[in-house]
Amino acid sequence: MKTTTTLKKIAFSVIIAASASFSTKAQATFNVDASGTSFTPNSLTINIGDTVIWTNSSGFHNVNATTGTFPSNPESFGNALASATWVFKKKFTIAGTYDYQCDAHATQGMTGQVIVQQGSVGIEDVAANSSSLIYPIPAKEEITIDLKNKDFAGLSIKLVNAEGKTVYENTKLSSSVISIDTRELNGIFFYQLLDHSGIIETKKIVVTK
């Protein structure tokens, strides 16, 4: 009886741990350098929950993404003009397109843009809209993605790592069945199926050597 109770407790603990891991999002951090009269890179496409870090490496700059300057921005953020080395961080929680500028050099083209996608590279999204067939899992040398005769026109696919970085991308699908060479990959990745509106499907993929 005592052994049975202990086993039940262990099983329950495993379920709780698994549930916790599936609620964890793979969030990424992106860096933008401010120097001269430009932001580098000046355009980013990220997911909800990701963070962008702006670093002023030289010059007199700021980040102005206020709705007063850019009325179409989903929300305001920014910092004050300063010449000393500074770091400004912003975690994005609202999807949309954010335009920003350096107030001192906007007329010289020192502007930028962050596009925040509704879809996120989260483990909890794995089960959502899981219509594609992916095999074998775990993969070794190659993995096959079968869209199951879905109309692939206008669709694209990505593989991203746990940090949200793209390791494979195909924006011009020529078939509903795609084979990907995974010999240079190892670990956990996320398959994304996208259309013009953003991510419409996400699945976890494991690649082993």
MARBA-452645 format. One line per 3 residues: number of its first residue (from 1); their letters; for each residue z, y, x of C-alpha. Coordinates in nm, 4 decimals. Example, Ala and Ser with C-alpha at 12.3 -4.5 7.8 and 13.67 -1.06 7.14 Angstrom:
residues 2
1 = as = 0.7800,-0.4500,1.2300  0.7140,-0.1060,1.3670 $
//
This chain:
residues 209
1 = mkt = 0.0000,0.0000,0.0000  0.0917,0.2350,0.2826  -0.2316,0.1490,0.4663 $
4 = ttt = -0.4388,0.2236,0.1553  -0.2680,0.5616,0.1110  -0.3317,0.6479,0.4765 $
7 = lkk = -0.6999,0.5560,0.4461  -0.7310,0.7712,0.1342  -0.5779,1.0654,0.3216 $
10 = iaf = -0.8195,1.0177,0.6117  -1.1172,0.9961,0.3752  -1.0033,1.3087,0.1926 $
13 = svi = -0.9686,1.4946,0.5252  -1.3208,1.3939,0.6244  -1.4577,1.5209,0.2926 $
16 = iaa = -1.2759,1.8531,0.3325  -1.4033,1.8914,0.6882  -1.7588,1.8131,0.5796 $
19 = sas = -1.7355,2.0628,0.2945  -1.6136,2.3301,0.5345  -1.9000,2.2654,0.7745 $
22 = fst = -2.1532,2.2902,0.4933  -2.0176,2.6330,0.3949  -2.0745,2.7716,0.7447 $
25 = kaq = -2.3759,2.9925,0.7936  -2.5751,2.9983,1.1150  -2.5623,3.3710,1.1757 $
28 = atf = -2.7520,3.5413,1.4559  -2.7083,3.8554,1.6652  -2.9978,4.0798,1.7668 $
31 = nvd = -2.9936,4.3484,2.0364  -3.1789,4.6806,2.0348  -3.1909,4.9114,2.3385 $
34 = asg = -3.2001,5.2901,2.2935  -3.3463,5.4782,2.5893  -3.6087,5.7406,2.6612 $
37 = tsf = -3.7729,5.8112,2.3279  -3.7807,5.4610,2.1828  -3.5827,5.1739,2.0365 $
40 = tpn = -3.6693,4.8354,2.1902  -3.7558,4.6367,1.9884  -3.8257,4.8904,1.7158 $
43 = slt = -3.8793,4.6294,1.4441  -3.6680,4.3263,1.3509  -3.6829,4.0686,1.0744 $
46 = ini = -3.3445,3.9040,1.0180  -3.1451,3.7178,0.7543  -2.8481,3.8233,0.5437 $
49 = gdt = -2.5323,3.7820,0.7496  -2.7012,3.8594,1.0820  -2.5784,4.1406,1.3079 $
52 = viw = -2.7783,4.4003,1.4993  -2.6289,4.5657,1.8072  -2.7750,4.8944,1.9296 $
55 = tns = -2.6917,4.9921,2.2889  -2.7595,5.3370,2.4311  -2.8511,5.2617,2.7920 $
58 = sgf = -2.9593,5.6173,2.8772  -3.0185,5.9523,2.7085  -2.8870,6.1456,2.4094 $
61 = hnv = -2.9315,5.9246,2.1040  -2.7922,5.7937,1.7769  -2.8810,5.5571,1.4936 $
64 = nat = -2.9401,5.7341,1.1621  -3.0159,5.5012,0.8711  -2.8479,5.7071,0.6003 $
67 = tgt = -2.9891,5.7189,0.2509  -2.9897,6.0969,0.2858  -3.2615,6.0625,0.5495 $
70 = fps = -3.4187,5.7415,0.4137  -3.3624,5.7284,0.0345  -3.5178,5.3825,0.0004 $
73 = npe = -3.2650,5.2176,0.2328  -3.0390,4.9730,0.0423  -2.7295,5.1338,0.2013 $
76 = sfg = -2.6340,5.3913,0.4662  -2.5199,5.3312,0.8210  -2.5335,5.5085,1.1547 $
79 = nal = -2.3400,5.6861,1.4270  -2.3186,6.0307,1.5858  -2.5422,6.1654,1.8594 $
82 = asa = -2.3951,6.1034,2.2042  -2.5147,6.0940,2.5616  -2.2519,5.8562,2.6962 $
85 = twv = -2.3223,5.4840,2.6892  -2.2366,5.3592,2.3425  -2.2671,5.0434,2.1335 $
88 = fkk = -2.3154,5.0433,1.7567  -2.2959,4.7227,1.5508  -2.4074,4.6558,1.1952 $
91 = kft = -2.3751,4.3305,1.0008  -2.6300,4.3213,0.7188  -2.5149,4.1832,0.3840 $
94 = iag = -2.7787,4.3348,0.1538  -3.1441,4.2308,0.1620  -3.4135,4.4949,0.1944 $
97 = tyd = -3.5952,4.7186,0.4403  -3.3911,4.9633,0.6467  -3.5618,5.2501,0.8280 $
100 = yqc = -3.3737,5.4457,1.0935  -3.4250,5.7099,1.3599  -3.2709,5.8916,1.6518 $
103 = dah = -3.2152,6.2413,1.5169  -3.2769,6.4013,1.8568  -3.6127,6.2313,1.9105 $
106 = atq = -3.7458,6.1439,1.5647  -4.0374,6.3844,1.6033  -4.1293,6.1997,1.9234 $
109 = gmt = -4.1511,5.8699,1.7410  -3.8052,5.7293,1.8122  -3.7759,5.5312,1.4912 $
112 = gqv = -3.7062,5.1734,1.3958  -3.6928,4.9279,1.1103  -3.4832,4.6249,1.0156 $
115 = ivq = -3.6125,4.3900,0.7465  -3.3345,4.1767,0.5994  -3.4510,3.8648,0.4195 $
118 = qgs = -3.2750,3.7289,0.1139  -3.2893,3.3755,0.2489  -3.0382,3.2785,0.5170 $
121 = vgi = -3.0299,3.0009,0.7684  -2.7172,2.8516,0.6179  -2.6193,2.4895,0.5989 $
124 = edv = -2.5337,2.5376,0.2327  -2.9020,2.6115,0.1693  -3.0087,2.2691,0.2927 $
127 = aan = -2.9925,2.1051,-0.0492  -3.1534,2.3962,-0.2351  -3.5139,2.3497,-0.3481 $
130 = sss = -3.5451,2.0482,-0.1207  -3.8927,1.9422,-0.2275  -4.0493,1.8802,0.1135 $
133 = liy = -4.0259,1.5340,0.2688  -3.9242,1.5389,0.6375  -3.9200,1.2298,0.8593 $
136 = pip = -3.7935,1.0728,1.0751  -3.4400,1.2156,1.0864  -3.3117,1.2187,1.3491 $
139 = ake = -3.6423,1.2964,1.5164  -3.7281,1.2223,1.8771  -4.0824,1.2932,1.9959 $
142 = eit = -4.2347,1.4121,1.6683  -4.1347,1.5107,1.3194  -4.3553,1.5127,1.0101 $
145 = idl = -4.3223,1.7573,0.7224  -4.4895,1.6517,0.3987  -4.5179,1.9274,0.1375 $
148 = knk = -4.6084,1.6536,-0.1116  -4.9465,1.7959,-0.2126  -4.8025,2.1431,-0.2678 $
151 = dfa = -5.0607,2.4222,-0.2545  -5.0121,2.5325,0.1064  -5.2286,2.8445,0.0853 $
154 = gls = -5.0113,3.1443,0.1718  -4.7242,2.9276,0.2951  -4.5834,2.9109,0.6464 $
157 = ikl = -4.3169,2.7044,0.8178  -4.0606,2.7688,1.0887  -3.8070,2.5746,1.2879 $
160 = vna = -3.5079,2.7824,1.3950  -3.2065,2.6884,1.6020  -2.8419,2.7372,1.5061 $
163 = egk = -2.8540,3.0933,1.6432  -3.1401,3.1838,1.4109  -3.4030,3.1969,1.6876 $
166 = tvy = -3.7488,3.0634,1.6031  -3.8516,2.7652,1.8167  -4.1663,2.6764,1.6192 $
169 = ent = -4.3833,2.8661,1.3726  -4.7035,2.7872,1.1851  -4.8362,3.0732,0.9726 $
172 = kls = -5.1747,2.9175,0.8960  -5.1226,2.5768,0.7406  -5.4391,2.3666,0.7243 $
175 = ssv = -5.2826,2.0705,0.5454  -4.9889,1.9784,0.3276  -4.8768,1.7324,0.5983 $
178 = isi = -4.7729,1.8864,0.9308  -4.6692,1.7066,1.2499  -4.4573,1.8927,1.5061 $
181 = dtr = -4.4033,1.7931,1.8693  -4.0250,1.7880,1.9211  -4.0134,1.6508,2.2768 $
184 = eln = -3.8872,1.9854,2.4124  -3.6197,2.0184,2.1428  -3.2715,1.8733,2.1215 $
187 = gif = -2.9899,1.9361,1.8745  -2.9641,2.0770,1.5225  -3.2401,2.2949,1.3797 $
190 = fyq = -3.3349,2.4316,1.0405  -3.6724,2.3903,0.8748  -3.7840,2.6885,0.6677 $
193 = lld = -4.0702,2.7015,0.4189  -4.1791,3.0590,0.3463  -4.4138,3.2403,0.1129 $
196 = hsg = -4.4896,3.6127,0.0827  -4.1444,3.6782,-0.0645  -3.9487,3.5088,0.2151 $
199 = iie = -3.7705,3.1748,0.2584  -3.8127,2.9392,-0.0373  -3.6743,2.6195,0.1162 $
202 = tkk = -3.4412,2.5257,0.4013  -3.3427,2.1871,0.5432  -3.1380,2.0742,0.8388 $
205 = ivv = -3.3186,1.8745,1.1082  -3.1616,1.6749,1.3888  -3.3582,1.6109,1.7086 $
208 = tk = -3.2254,1.3646,1.9657  -3.3468,1.2517,2.3055 $
//
